[in-house]
């Protein structure tokens, strides 16, 4: 159950990042900070990213009731892996050989952490 | 908005890293006293002191995010992210060394963190603009 909450936190962070990237397209050409803020407030992707960040905070705090932070916090780095995979799937971004190696390293580290805590 | 000077940008990275690590330790400090599914763990059940601490943690986190935006205005992601991943090490050291956490130090945890920090560095590396080149460019254009 604790691991499920931790993985939910990871998914919320990663999906939030991808949605913020989508929303950031609206900022191109915004002449002032005010105009940029209004463009973000109008963006469904940005609103959804805020909801996901809030949900991620709740699942994270719940995780911390039951798991040591020295084990749990490094596992959040899996969000980089999920973000890279989602960017490849949804935003057609390229994943280089080095990034695949990074995905492997982070996944191995997170798995080791979960297996030994 | 650009941050001027390499030294001040580097200290912003340090500030952001230390603030976000502190925020995480505050979160754990509060939540470790609650059971996962007890009514006390639902937000209204938190004591006033704990609620204030959580809000302070969230405020610290927000300030670190703000500092981070300024860092990104000055440095390439491939340089900044690996430095930020030092927060995994900071949170780990805090949880193991500070008296109110008492979390166990183990070699497998350390190996896992080293794998993760190395992996984050690989994930953020951009071959078009290596961190070294980017830093030199910023120095030249300052």
gemmi code that builds the backbone of each chain (N, CA, C; Angstrom):
import gemmi

chains = {
    "A": [
        ("UNK", (0.837, -1.213, 0.000), (0.000, 0.000, 0.000), (0.873, 1.265, 0.000)),
        ("UNK", (1.902, 1.239, 0.853), (2.799, 2.404, 0.900), (3.495, 2.597, -0.447)),
        ("UNK", (3.946, 1.456, -1.040), (4.620, 1.546, -2.335), (3.676, 2.083, -3.403)),
        ("UNK", (2.380, 1.681, -3.297), (1.380, 2.148, -4.260), (1.250, 3.671, -4.171)),
        ("UNK", (1.192, 4.193, -2.929), (1.101, 5.647, -2.727), (2.333, 6.341, -3.288)),
        ("UNK", (3.510, 5.725, -3.081), (4.763, 6.296, -3.570), (4.763, 6.340, -5.100)),
        ("UNK", (4.309, 5.238, -5.728), (4.282, 5.203, -7.191), (3.236, 6.173, -7.747)),
        ("UNK", (2.109, 6.346, -7.031), (1.111, 7.347, -7.429), (1.731, 8.746, -7.406)),
        ("UNK", (2.551, 9.004, -6.371), (3.237, 10.294, -6.273), (4.131, 10.506, -7.492)),
        ("UNK", (4.885, 9.450, -7.854), (5.773, 9.518, -9.016), (4.974, 9.840, -10.285)),
        ("UNK", (3.829, 9.150, -10.467), (3.008, 9.363, -11.668), (2.453, 10.785, -11.710)),
        ("UNK", (2.011, 11.296, -10.542), (1.487, 12.671, -10.488), (2.562, 13.672, -10.888)),
        ("UNK", (3.789, 13.488, -10.372), (4.882, 14.410, -10.688), (5.185, 14.369, -12.190)),
        ("UNK", (5.313, 13.150, -12.736), (5.693, 13.004, -14.144), (4.610, 13.568, -15.066)),
        ("UNK", (3.341, 13.205, -14.808), (2.252, 13.705, -15.652), (2.153, 15.223, -15.526)),
        ("UNK", (2.384, 15.757, -14.326), (2.367, 17.207, -14.115), (3.424, 17.898, -14.959)),
        ("UNK", (4.641, 17.305, -15.009), (5.733, 17.877, -15.807), (5.368, 17.939, -17.287)),
        ("UNK", (4.816, 16.810, -17.810), (4.474, 16.761, -19.236), (3.382, 17.790, -19.548)),
        ("UNK", (2.379, 17.904, -18.655), (1.304, 18.884, -18.864), (1.844, 20.314, -18.823)),
        ("UNK", (2.839, 20.565, -17.947), (3.425, 21.904, -17.886), (4.185, 22.223, -19.168)),
        ("UNK", (4.832, 21.186, -19.732), (5.527, 21.378, -21.013), (4.507, 21.733, -22.102)),
        ("UNK", (3.373, 21.018, -22.117), (2.311, 21.312, -23.087), (1.816, 22.747, -22.885)),
        ("UNK", (1.572, 23.129, -21.603), (1.048, 24.464, -21.297), (2.055, 25.555, -21.659)),
        ("UNK", (3.351, 25.242, -21.588), (4.377, 26.264, -21.812), (4.347, 26.778, -23.250)),
        ("UNK", (3.747, 25.989, -24.197), (3.632, 26.432, -25.585), (2.805, 27.711, -25.664)),
        ("UNK", (1.887, 27.892, -24.704), (1.028, 29.086, -24.683), (1.809, 30.350, -24.329)),
        ("UNK", (3.004, 30.162, -23.738), (3.753, 31.326, -23.252), (4.506, 32.018, -24.373)),
        ("UNK", (4.738, 31.265, -25.476), (5.500, 31.839, -26.580), (4.773, 33.073, -27.091)),
        ("UNK", (5.459, 34.207, -27.092), (4.883, 35.422, -27.642), (4.033, 36.210, -26.675)),
        ("UNK", (3.885, 35.733, -25.412), (3.172, 36.546, -24.428), (4.021, 37.778, -24.113)),
        ("UNK", (3.455, 38.972, -24.350), (4.287, 40.180, -24.244), (4.654, 40.565, -22.807)),
        ("UNK", (3.772, 40.293, -21.850), (4.064, 40.696, -20.469), (3.878, 39.502, -19.532)),
        ("UNK", (4.372, 39.649, -18.306), (4.180, 38.590, -17.319), (2.696, 38.393, -17.039)),
        ("UNK", (1.932, 39.485, -17.002), (0.482, 39.414, -16.785), (-0.196, 38.602, -17.877)),
        ("UNK", (0.183, 38.866, -19.141), (-0.415, 38.143, -20.261), (-0.053, 36.662, -20.176)),
        ("UNK", (1.192, 36.375, -19.774), (1.634, 34.983, -19.639), (0.829, 34.283, -18.547)),
        ("UNK", (0.604, 34.985, -17.415), (-0.150, 34.395, -16.307), (-1.580, 34.112, -16.742)),
        ("UNK", (-2.190, 35.038, -17.498), (-3.565, 34.824, -17.972), (-3.628, 33.647, -18.945)),
        ("UNK", (-2.595, 33.542, -19.826), (-2.562, 32.440, -20.787), (-2.500, 31.099, -20.046)),
        ("UNK", (-1.700, 31.053, -18.964), (-1.589, 29.811, -18.182), (-2.910, 29.494, -17.492)),
        ("UNK", (-3.544, 30.530, -16.893), (-4.792, 30.316, -16.162), (-5.878, 29.778, -17.095)),
        ("UNK", (-5.807, 30.159, -18.387), (-6.795, 29.697, -19.363), (-6.506, 28.287, -19.863)),
        ("UNK", (-5.275, 27.805, -19.605), (-4.871, 26.529, -20.193), (-5.370, 25.348, -19.368)),
        ("UNK", (-6.111, 24.439, -20.028), (-6.602, 23.236, -19.352), (-5.426, 22.393, -18.860)),
        ("UNK", (-4.376, 22.303, -19.691), (-3.206, 21.500, -19.325), (-2.568, 22.032, -18.048)),
        ("UNK", (-2.465, 23.371, -17.932), (-1.839, 23.947, -16.745), (-2.694, 23.693, -15.503)),
        ("UNK", (-4.033, 23.888, -15.642), (-4.924, 23.660, -14.485), (-4.815, 22.220, -14.006)),
        ("UNK", (-4.799, 21.290, -14.999), (-4.704, 19.871, -14.653), (-3.367, 19.581, -13.962)),
        ("UNK", (-2.300, 20.271, -14.396), (-0.989, 20.041, -13.774), (-0.995, 20.500, -12.316)),
        ("UNK", (-1.720, 21.593, -12.022), (-1.810, 22.069, -10.641), (-2.571, 21.053, -9.775)),
        ("UNK", (-3.680, 20.512, -10.325), (-4.452, 19.492, -9.605), (-3.567, 18.276, -9.317)),
        ("UNK", (-2.788, 17.849, -10.333), (-1.926, 16.670, -10.155), (-0.827, 16.929, -9.132)),
        ("UNK", (-0.281, 18.166, -9.124), (0.763, 18.479, -8.143), (0.209, 18.434, -6.724)),
        ("UNK", (-1.024, 18.955, -6.561), (-1.660, 18.923, -5.237), (-1.931, 17.479, -4.814)),
        ("UNK", (-2.440, 16.659, -5.764), (-2.708, 15.252, -5.466), (-1.409, 14.541, -5.103)),
        ("UNK", (-0.340, 14.866, -5.828), (0.962, 14.262, -5.559), (1.474, 14.619, -4.174)),
        ("UNK", (1.208, 15.856, -3.734), (1.644, 16.266, -2.389), (0.912, 15.443, -1.325)),
        ("UNK", (-0.402, 15.224, -1.542), (-1.187, 14.456, -0.567), (-0.696, 12.999, -0.494)),
        ("UNK", (-0.495, 12.363, -1.665), (-0.031, 10.972, -1.645), (1.389, 10.882, -1.068)),
        ("UNK", (2.199, 11.925, -1.306), (3.572, 11.945, -0.775), (3.553, 12.033, 0.751)),
        ("UNK", (2.721, 12.956, 1.287), (2.642, 13.092, 2.751), (2.120, 11.793, 3.365)),
        ("UNK", (1.159, 11.148, 2.696), (0.638, 9.868, 3.188), (1.743, 8.810, 3.183)),
        ("UNK", (2.553, 8.806, 2.116), (3.677, 7.861, 2.034), (4.606, 8.039, 3.228)),
        ("UNK", (4.852, 9.320, 3.598), (5.828, 9.605, 4.652), (5.339, 9.206, 6.042)),
        ("UNK", (4.035, 8.864, 6.189), (3.594, 8.351, 7.487), (4.161, 6.956, 7.707)),
        ("UNK", (4.409, 6.232, 6.616), (4.700, 4.809, 6.744), (6.070, 4.394, 6.229)),
        ("UNK", (6.847, 5.340, 5.663), (8.110, 4.939, 5.047), (9.211, 5.937, 5.406)),
        ("UNK", (10.410, 5.432, 5.668), (11.540, 6.318, 5.954), (11.841, 7.196, 4.741)),
        ("UNK", (12.162, 8.483, 5.009), (12.377, 9.398, 3.874), (13.711, 9.109, 3.181)),
        ("UNK", (14.666, 8.526, 3.909), (15.950, 8.204, 3.274), (15.766, 7.156, 2.182)),
        ("UNK", (14.693, 6.335, 2.298), (14.391, 5.363, 1.239), (13.403, 5.924, 0.231)),
        ("UNK", (12.396, 6.656, 0.723), (11.296, 7.068, -0.155), (11.705, 8.184, -1.119)),
        ("UNK", (12.452, 9.182, -0.615), (12.725, 10.366, -1.446), (13.509, 10.035, -2.723)),
        ("UNK", (14.581, 9.219, -2.643), (15.305, 8.915, -3.877), (14.441, 8.193, -4.928)),
        ("UNK", (13.418, 7.458, -4.462), (12.551, 6.740, -5.405), (11.745, 7.721, -6.271)),
        ("UNK", (11.533, 8.955, -5.768), (10.816, 9.962, -6.565), (11.543, 10.259, -7.876)),
        ("UNK", (12.861, 9.909, -7.942), (13.608, 10.138, -9.181), (13.052, 9.308, -10.332)),
        ("UNK", (12.243, 8.281, -10.026), (11.565, 7.523, -11.091), (10.704, 8.449, -11.946)),
        ("UNK", (10.305, 9.615, -11.379), (9.496, 10.556, -12.167), (10.267, 11.046, -13.397)),
        ("UNK", (11.622, 11.124, -13.294), (12.416, 11.498, -14.473), (12.270, 10.444, -15.569)),
        ("UNK", (12.254, 9.170, -15.145), (12.123, 8.066, -16.104), (10.762, 8.125, -16.795)),
        ("UNK", (9.701, 8.253, -15.973), (8.345, 8.293, -16.538), (8.189, 9.520, -17.440)),
        ("UNK", (8.766, 10.670, -17.009), (8.676, 11.888, -17.823), (9.349, 11.657, -19.180)),
        ("UNK", (10.527, 11.015, -19.179), (11.236, 10.752, -20.440), (10.396, 9.850, -21.347)),
        ("UNK", (9.791, 8.807, -20.757), (8.987, 7.878, -21.557), (7.724, 8.556, -22.088)),
        ("UNK", (7.049, 9.355, -21.226), (5.842, 10.071, -21.663), (6.175, 11.094, -22.757)),
        ("UNK", (7.347, 11.773, -22.619), (7.729, 12.770, -23.628), (7.966, 12.100, -24.976)),
        ("UNK", (8.502, 10.873, -24.921), (8.739, 10.145, -26.158), (7.410, 9.726, -26.796)),
        ("UNK", (6.490, 9.222, -25.956), (5.205, 8.725, -26.446), (4.289, 9.850, -26.927)),
        ("UNK", (4.164, 10.908, -26.083), (3.132, 11.922, -26.332), (3.661, 13.152, -27.051)),
        ("UNK", (4.927, 13.514, -26.797), (5.451, 14.746, -27.388), (6.458, 14.456, -28.495)),
        ("UNK", (6.636, 13.160, -28.823), (7.574, 12.744, -29.884), (8.983, 13.288, -29.650)),
        ("UNK", (9.395, 13.406, -28.361), (10.775, 13.827, -28.096), (11.685, 12.610, -28.249)),
        ("UNK", (12.967, 12.892, -28.587), (13.906, 11.808, -28.842), (14.534, 11.340, -27.528)),
        ("UNK", (14.692, 10.016, -27.369), (15.416, 9.485, -26.211), (16.742, 8.940, -26.726)),
        ("UNK", (17.852, 9.587, -26.338), (19.171, 9.190, -26.841), (19.641, 7.931, -26.111)),
        ("UNK", (20.721, 7.327, -26.648), (21.289, 6.129, -26.029), (21.683, 6.409, -24.581)),
        ("UNK", (22.296, 7.596, -24.362), (22.723, 7.963, -23.003), (21.514, 8.076, -22.073)),
        ("UNK", (20.394, 8.622, -22.605), (19.189, 8.742, -21.766), (18.628, 7.370, -21.424)),
        ("UNK", (18.677, 6.422, -22.390), (18.228, 5.057, -22.066), (19.087, 4.485, -20.941)),
        ("UNK", (20.400, 4.775, -21.004), (21.292, 4.304, -19.941), (20.904, 4.945, -18.609)),
        ("UNK", (20.577, 6.254, -18.642), (20.139, 6.946, -17.429), (18.871, 6.338, -16.874)),
        ("UNK", (17.921, 6.008, -17.777), (16.664, 5.361, -17.362), (16.976, 4.051, -16.634)),
        ("UNK", (17.949, 3.301, -17.197), (18.353, 2.024, -16.599), (18.955, 2.232, -15.204)),
        ("UNK", (19.845, 3.225, -15.076), (20.502, 3.498, -13.786), (19.489, 3.922, -12.722)),
        ("UNK", (18.624, 4.879, -13.065), (17.642, 5.363, -12.090), (16.698, 4.225, -11.691)),
        ("UNK", (16.245, 3.433, -12.693), (15.335, 2.326, -12.390), (16.011, 1.305, -11.487)),
        ("UNK", (17.290, 1.005, -11.780), (18.024, 0.038, -10.958), (18.165, 0.552, -9.528)),
        ("UNK", (18.515, 1.840, -9.388), (18.672, 2.435, -8.065), (17.362, 2.412, -7.282)),
        ("UNK", (16.268, 2.798, -7.939), (14.956, 2.830, -7.261), (14.516, 1.421, -6.865)),
        ("UNK", (14.761, 0.442, -7.773), (14.383, -0.949, -7.462), (15.177, -1.465, -6.268)),
        ("UNK", (16.493, -1.165, -6.259), (17.336, -1.594, -5.140), (16.823, -0.978, -3.832)),
        ("UNK", (16.452, 0.316, -3.894), (15.956, 1.012, -2.712), (14.677, 0.360, -2.194)),
        ("UNK", (13.738, 0.067, -3.102), (12.468, -0.521, -2.695), (12.662, -1.955, -2.192)),
        ("UNK", (13.623, -2.661, -2.801), (13.829, -4.060, -2.433), (14.468, -4.208, -1.068)),
        ("UNK", (15.218, -3.163, -0.638), (15.982, -3.324, 0.610), (15.409, -2.499, 1.757)),
        ("UNK", (14.238, -1.831, 1.528), (13.707, -1.012, 2.629), (12.448, -1.616, 3.222)),
    ],
    "B": [
        ("UNK", (14.157, 36.988, -17.599), (14.923, 37.400, -16.400), (16.178, 36.544, -16.275)),
        ("UNK", (17.329, 37.185, -16.188), (18.590, 36.443, -16.077), (19.262, 36.762, -14.743)),
        ("UNK", (19.862, 35.742, -14.166), (20.662, 35.977, -12.970), (22.063, 36.332, -13.437)),
        ("UNK", (22.644, 37.404, -12.867), (23.971, 37.827, -13.320), (25.057, 37.145, -12.500)),
        ("UNK", (26.124, 36.699, -13.194), (27.281, 36.158, -12.492), (27.173, 34.667, -12.241)),
        ("UNK", (28.248, 33.938, -12.557), (28.251, 32.494, -12.366), (28.186, 32.143, -10.891)),
        ("UNK", (28.929, 32.923, -10.059), (28.976, 32.609, -8.631), (27.596, 32.741, -8.002)),
        ("UNK", (26.865, 33.819, -8.348), (25.557, 34.002, -7.735), (24.583, 32.943, -8.233)),
        ("UNK", (24.731, 32.504, -9.500), (23.852, 31.444, -10.004), (24.148, 30.125, -9.304)),
        ("UNK", (25.446, 29.852, -9.060), (25.810, 28.626, -8.344), (25.269, 28.657, -6.920)),
        ("UNK", (25.311, 29.844, -6.262), (24.776, 29.884, -4.904), (23.256, 29.749, -4.913)),
        ("UNK", (22.608, 30.166, -6.020), (21.154, 29.941, -6.134), (20.839, 28.451, -6.231)),
        ("UNK", (21.696, 27.695, -6.968), (21.512, 26.244, -7.047), (21.636, 25.643, -5.653)),
        ("UNK", (22.679, 26.094, -4.905), (22.891, 25.592, -3.548), (21.691, 25.924, -2.666)),
        ("UNK", (21.217, 27.184, -2.757), (20.068, 27.618, -1.958), (18.843, 26.758, -2.258)),
        ("UNK", (18.562, 26.581, -3.560), (17.385, 25.821, -3.964), (17.465, 24.381, -3.462)),
        ("UNK", (18.677, 23.790, -3.573), (18.872, 22.400, -3.150), (18.682, 22.247, -1.642)),
        ("UNK", (19.294, 23.164, -0.879), (19.196, 23.082, 0.587), (17.747, 23.318, 1.053)),
        ("UNK", (17.058, 24.305, 0.428), (15.674, 24.597, 0.825), (14.747, 23.422, 0.537)),
        ("UNK", (14.876, 22.816, -0.653), (13.958, 21.717, -0.970), (14.269, 20.500, -0.096)),
        ("UNK", (15.553, 20.269, 0.214), (15.896, 19.153, 1.107), (15.326, 19.384, 2.506)),
        ("UNK", (15.442, 20.627, 2.997), (14.896, 20.955, 4.315), (13.386, 20.747, 4.332)),
        ("UNK", (12.717, 21.188, 3.252), (11.263, 21.019, 3.164), (10.892, 19.540, 3.286)),
        ("UNK", (11.646, 18.667, 2.577), (11.344, 17.229, 2.625), (11.523, 16.682, 4.034)),
        ("UNK", (12.585, 17.115, 4.722), (12.829, 16.631, 6.089), (11.730, 17.121, 7.035)),
        ("UNK", (11.235, 18.359, 6.815), (10.116, 18.871, 7.627), (8.872, 18.002, 7.403)),
        ("UNK", (8.598, 17.655, 6.133), (7.441, 16.801, 5.823), (7.532, 15.479, 6.597)),
        ("UNK", (8.703, 14.862, 6.538), (8.855, 13.569, 7.216), (8.779, 13.745, 8.743)),
        ("UNK", (9.370, 14.849, 9.239), (9.355, 15.105, 10.677), (7.925, 15.133, 11.203)),
        ("UNK", (7.026, 15.780, 10.430), (5.618, 15.856, 10.852), (4.923, 14.507, 10.669)),
        ("UNK", (5.059, 13.920, 9.470), (4.230, 12.769, 9.122), (4.649, 11.495, 9.852)),
        ("UNK", (5.893, 11.426, 10.327), (6.334, 10.185, 10.981), (5.554, 9.912, 12.273)),
        ("UNK", (4.864, 10.963, 12.807), (4.108, 10.773, 14.042), (2.696, 10.249, 13.788)),
        ("UNK", (2.312, 10.078, 12.500), (0.936, 9.657, 12.199), (0.922, 8.264, 11.589)),
        ("UNK", (-0.215, 7.566, 11.804), (-0.431, 6.266, 11.166), (-1.096, 6.510, 9.815)),
        ("UNK", (-0.785, 5.652, 8.837), (-1.276, 5.862, 7.473), (-2.796, 6.037, 7.418)),
        ("UNK", (-3.551, 5.125, 8.037), (-5.001, 5.211, 7.868), (-5.745, 5.625, 9.128)),
        ("UNK", (-5.030, 6.192, 10.092), (-5.727, 6.707, 11.258), (-6.419, 8.005, 10.874)),
        ("UNK", (-7.470, 8.378, 11.613), (-8.173, 9.616, 11.287), (-7.241, 10.816, 11.442)),
        ("UNK", (-6.234, 10.673, 12.316), (-5.333, 11.791, 12.566), (-4.545, 12.174, 11.323)),
        ("UNK", (-4.380, 11.213, 10.401), (-3.576, 11.503, 9.221), (-4.359, 12.299, 8.181)),
        ("UNK", (-5.687, 12.364, 8.346), (-6.464, 13.205, 7.442), (-6.232, 14.649, 7.877)),
        ("UNK", (-6.071, 15.557, 6.896), (-5.583, 16.895, 7.218), (-6.258, 17.599, 8.398)),
        ("UNK", (-7.617, 17.582, 8.525), (-8.215, 18.284, 9.670), (-7.797, 17.674, 11.006)),
        ("UNK", (-7.329, 16.427, 10.968), (-6.928, 15.767, 12.199), (-5.534, 16.134, 12.668)),
        ("UNK", (-4.789, 16.871, 11.820), (-3.438, 17.278, 12.202), (-3.511, 18.320, 13.320)),
        ("UNK", (-2.586, 18.257, 14.260), (-2.540, 19.290, 15.298), (-2.151, 20.618, 14.665)),
        ("UNK", (-2.522, 21.720, 15.328), (-2.233, 23.053, 14.779), (-0.738, 23.217, 14.530)),
        ("UNK", (0.069, 22.767, 15.482), (1.520, 22.903, 15.341), (2.009, 22.154, 14.107)),
        ("UNK", (1.490, 20.929, 13.912), (1.918, 20.135, 12.760), (1.459, 20.758, 11.445)),
        ("UNK", (0.225, 21.309, 11.457), (-0.299, 21.962, 10.259), (0.586, 23.156, 9.877)),
        ("UNK", (0.979, 23.937, 10.898), (1.846, 25.099, 10.648), (3.196, 24.644, 10.100)),
        ("UNK", (3.742, 23.556, 10.675), (5.020, 23.025, 10.189), (4.914, 22.595, 8.719)),
        ("UNK", (3.796, 21.892, 8.396), (3.598, 21.457, 7.007), (3.528, 22.661, 6.078)),
        ("UNK", (2.781, 23.713, 6.512), (2.674, 24.919, 5.683), (4.046, 25.564, 5.508)),
        ("UNK", (4.851, 25.554, 6.592), (6.210, 26.097, 6.501), (7.025, 25.282, 5.494)),
        ("UNK", (6.873, 23.958, 5.532), (7.567, 23.088, 4.582), (7.158, 23.399, 3.151)),
        ("UNK", (5.833, 23.592, 2.952), (5.334, 23.907, 1.608), (5.883, 25.262, 1.154)),
        ("UNK", (5.964, 26.237, 2.097), (6.507, 27.561, 1.759), (7.980, 27.452, 1.360)),
        ("UNK", (8.765, 26.672, 2.130), (10.176, 26.455, 1.796), (10.303, 25.862, 0.399)),
        ("UNK", (9.420, 24.882, 0.126), (9.448, 24.214, -1.168), (9.138, 25.207, -2.289)),
        ("UNK", (8.141, 26.077, -2.045), (7.758, 27.078, -3.058), (8.917, 28.033, -3.331)),
        ("UNK", (9.614, 28.467, -2.273), (10.760, 29.367, -2.459), (11.859, 28.660, -3.259)),
        ("UNK", (12.071, 27.360, -2.955), (13.115, 26.626, -3.678), (12.758, 26.505, -5.163)),
        ("UNK", (11.440, 26.342, -5.465), (11.006, 26.267, -6.865), (11.263, 27.596, -7.574)),
        ("UNK", (10.997, 28.693, -6.852), (11.216, 30.023, -7.422), (12.703, 30.218, -7.734)),
        ("UNK", (13.568, 29.853, -6.755), (15.011, 29.961, -6.958), (15.414, 29.103, -8.153)),
        ("UNK", (14.752, 27.946, -8.294), (15.078, 27.015, -9.368), (14.803, 27.611, -10.748)),
        ("UNK", (13.671, 28.361, -10.868), (13.342, 29.005, -12.140), (14.447, 29.980, -12.546)),
        ("UNK", (14.980, 30.716, -11.551), (16.065, 31.647, -11.853), (17.336, 30.889, -12.246)),
        ("UNK", (17.573, 29.745, -11.598), (18.723, 28.906, -11.957), (18.615, 28.483, -13.422)),
        ("UNK", (17.401, 28.031, -13.815), (17.209, 27.534, -15.182), (17.324, 28.654, -16.214)),
        ("UNK", (17.084, 29.919, -15.774), (17.223, 31.029, -16.713), (18.701, 31.254, -17.054)),
        ("UNK", (19.585, 30.726, -16.230), (21.007, 31.011, -16.372), (21.791, 29.778, -16.837)),
        ("UNK", (21.405, 28.603, -16.368), (22.158, 27.382, -16.680), (21.330, 26.422, -17.506)),
        ("UNK", (22.035, 25.634, -18.319), (21.380, 24.575, -19.048), (20.925, 23.495, -18.078)),
        ("UNK", (19.805, 22.842, -18.429), (19.267, 21.764, -17.599), (20.319, 20.676, -17.347)),
        ("UNK", (21.164, 20.426, -18.376), (22.145, 19.333, -18.260), (23.199, 19.627, -17.208)),
        ("UNK", (23.345, 20.911, -16.851), (24.283, 21.269, -15.791), (23.573, 21.353, -14.438)),
        ("UNK", (22.351, 21.901, -14.461), (21.646, 22.209, -13.212), (21.032, 20.968, -12.552)),
        ("UNK", (20.421, 20.065, -13.335), (19.714, 18.924, -12.730), (20.622, 17.982, -11.945)),
        ("UNK", (21.791, 17.603, -12.524), (22.667, 16.719, -11.736), (23.064, 17.347, -10.403)),
        ("UNK", (23.272, 18.692, -10.393), (23.617, 19.350, -9.129), (22.439, 19.288, -8.157)),
        ("UNK", (21.213, 19.456, -8.706), (20.045, 19.428, -7.842), (19.832, 18.032, -7.249)),
        ("UNK", (20.263, 17.001, -7.982), (20.035, 15.636, -7.482), (20.897, 15.353, -6.251)),
        ("UNK", (21.803, 16.291, -5.922), (22.553, 16.188, -4.660), (21.570, 16.235, -3.488)),
        ("UNK", (20.357, 16.772, -3.718), (19.366, 16.814, -2.635), (19.000, 15.396, -2.172)),
        ("UNK", (19.105, 14.391, -3.065), (18.858, 13.003, -2.618), (19.845, 12.620, -1.518)),
        ("UNK", (21.090, 13.067, -1.733), (22.140, 12.775, -0.755), (21.919, 13.582, 0.530)),
        ("UNK", (21.548, 14.870, 0.379), (21.330, 15.744, 1.547), (20.201, 15.216, 2.425)),
        ("UNK", (19.074, 14.843, 1.800), (17.925, 14.328, 2.559), (18.325, 13.033, 3.264)),
        ("UNK", (19.061, 12.183, 2.548), (19.527, 10.918, 3.121), (20.399, 11.178, 4.352)),
        ("UNK", (21.388, 12.079, 4.198), (22.292, 12.382, 5.318), (21.528, 12.970, 6.495)),
        ("UNK", (20.584, 13.888, 6.212), (19.775, 14.493, 7.264), (18.992, 13.443, 8.035)),
        ("UNK", (18.361, 12.519, 7.285), (17.510, 11.509, 7.916), (18.330, 10.525, 8.743)),
        ("UNK", (19.579, 10.309, 8.325), (20.416, 9.334, 9.022), (21.152, 9.969, 10.209)),
        ("UNK", (21.554, 11.246, 10.048), (22.411, 11.875, 11.055), (21.656, 12.701, 12.097)),
        ("UNK", (20.543, 13.321, 11.713), (19.834, 14.193, 12.655), (19.128, 13.357, 13.719)),
        ("UNK", (19.101, 13.841, 14.987), (18.594, 13.033, 16.087), (17.101, 12.691, 16.002)),
        ("UNK", (16.261, 13.584, 15.409), (14.814, 13.295, 15.438), (14.337, 12.374, 14.332)),
        ("UNK", (15.242, 11.779, 13.558), (14.794, 10.836, 12.527), (15.247, 9.408, 12.818)),
        ("UNK", (16.551, 9.270, 13.156), (17.042, 7.929, 13.504), (16.850, 6.890, 12.418)),
        ("UNK", (16.991, 7.285, 11.151), (16.817, 6.290, 10.099), (18.135, 5.537, 9.904)),
        ("UNK", (17.994, 4.284, 9.485), (19.172, 3.422, 9.414), (20.020, 3.719, 8.181)),
        ("UNK", (21.342, 3.767, 8.370), (22.283, 3.896, 7.258), (22.596, 2.492, 6.768)),
        ("UNK", (22.513, 2.289, 5.456), (22.929, 0.973, 4.966), (23.669, 1.161, 3.654)),
        ("UNK", (24.565, 0.211, 3.358), (25.374, 0.363, 2.153), (24.502, 0.213, 0.903)),
        ("UNK", (23.428, -0.615, 0.985), (22.597, -0.772, -0.212), (21.845, 0.520, -0.522)),
        ("UNK", (21.430, 1.258, 0.544), (20.790, 2.558, 0.315), (21.755, 3.503, -0.382)),
        ("UNK", (23.023, 3.515, 0.077), (24.024, 4.405, -0.520), (24.272, 4.053, -1.984)),
        ("UNK", (24.396, 2.736, -2.270), (24.606, 2.298, -3.662), (23.428, 2.737, -4.521)),
        ("UNK", (22.203, 2.570, -3.978), (21.003, 2.959, -4.728), (21.046, 4.458, -5.056)),
        ("UNK", (21.453, 5.289, -4.073), (21.486, 6.734, -4.299), (22.540, 7.101, -5.339)),
        ("UNK", (23.711, 6.438, -5.279), (24.757, 6.715, -6.273), (24.255, 6.368, -7.681)),
        ("UNK", (23.579, 5.204, -7.825), (23.002, 4.812, -9.121), (22.024, 5.882, -9.609)),
        ("UNK", (21.172, 6.373, -8.687), (20.141, 7.343, -9.054), (20.763, 8.678, -9.465)),
        ("UNK", (21.741, 9.171, -8.688), (22.375, 10.456, -9.019), (23.072, 10.352, -10.379)),
        ("UNK", (23.779, 9.231, -10.617), (24.441, 9.031, -11.911), (23.398, 8.964, -13.032)),
        ("UNK", (22.294, 8.249, -12.779), (21.233, 8.111, -13.782), (20.596, 9.445, -14.128)),
        ("UNK", (20.356, 10.290, -13.109), (19.757, 11.612, -13.358), (20.704, 12.457, -14.208)),
        ("UNK", (22.029, 12.346, -13.926), (23.010, 13.091, -14.726), (22.940, 12.654, -16.185)),
        ("UNK", (22.836, 11.330, -16.425), (22.762, 10.828, -17.806), (21.481, 11.282, -18.487)),
        ("UNK", (20.367, 11.266, -17.717), (19.077, 11.665, -18.292), (19.072, 13.134, -18.681)),
        ("UNK", (19.800, 13.974, -17.926), (19.745, 15.416, -18.211), (20.806, 15.859, -19.210)),
        ("UNK", (21.741, 14.974, -19.555), (22.824, 15.373, -20.454), (22.281, 15.648, -21.849)),
        ("UNK", (22.709, 16.766, -22.401), (22.288, 17.142, -23.744), (23.529, 17.248, -24.609)),
        ("UNK", (23.688, 16.341, -25.603), (24.965, 16.298, -26.338), (25.168, 17.549, -27.195)),
        ("UNK", (24.069, 18.250, -27.527), (24.224, 19.462, -28.350), (24.932, 20.558, -27.558)),
        ("UNK", (24.635, 20.615, -26.262), (25.257, 21.634, -25.428), (25.741, 20.969, -24.155)),
        ("UNK", (26.994, 20.497, -24.161), (27.509, 19.850, -22.973), (27.597, 20.880, -21.855)),
        ("UNK", (27.529, 20.414, -20.627), (27.526, 21.312, -19.473), (28.745, 22.230, -19.502)),
        ("UNK", (29.898, 21.651, -19.828), (31.162, 22.389, -19.866), (31.068, 23.552, -20.855)),
        ("UNK", (30.624, 23.196, -22.081), (30.534, 24.192, -23.133), (29.580, 25.308, -22.725)),
        ("UNK", (28.443, 24.902, -22.143), (27.419, 25.864, -21.740), (27.978, 26.849, -20.707)),
        ("UNK", (28.715, 26.302, -19.737), (29.284, 27.144, -18.685), (30.276, 28.133, -19.305)),
        ("UNK", (31.117, 27.641, -20.244), (32.084, 28.509, -20.910), (31.370, 29.606, -21.690)),
        ("UNK", (30.272, 29.222, -22.381), (29.510, 30.213, -23.135), (28.999, 31.316, -22.232)),
        ("UNK", (28.468, 30.929, -21.081), (27.915, 31.912, -20.151), (29.016, 32.835, -19.648)),
        ("UNK", (30.181, 32.259, -19.359), (31.299, 33.078, -18.876), (31.692, 34.085, -19.958)),
        ("UNK", (31.748, 33.603, -21.221), (32.183, 34.461, -22.322), (31.185, 35.598, -22.566)),
        ("UNK", (29.897, 35.303, -22.385), (28.868, 36.296, -22.723), (28.439, 37.154, -21.547)),
        ("UNK", (29.050, 36.937, -20.411), (28.605, 37.633, -19.207), (28.757, 39.137, -19.354)),
    ],
}
model = gemmi.Model(1)
for chain_id, residues in chains.items():
    chain = gemmi.Chain(chain_id)
    for i, (resn, *xyz) in enumerate(residues, 1):
        res = gemmi.Residue()
        res.name, res.seqid = resn, gemmi.SeqId(i, " ")
        for name, pos in zip(("N", "CA", "C"), xyz):
            atom = gemmi.Atom()
            atom.name, atom.element = name, gemmi.Element(name[0])
            atom.pos, atom.b_iso = gemmi.Position(*pos), 0.0
            res.add_atom(atom)
        chain.add_residue(res)
    model.add_chain(chain)
structure = gemmi.Structure()
structure.add_model(model)
structure.setup_entities()
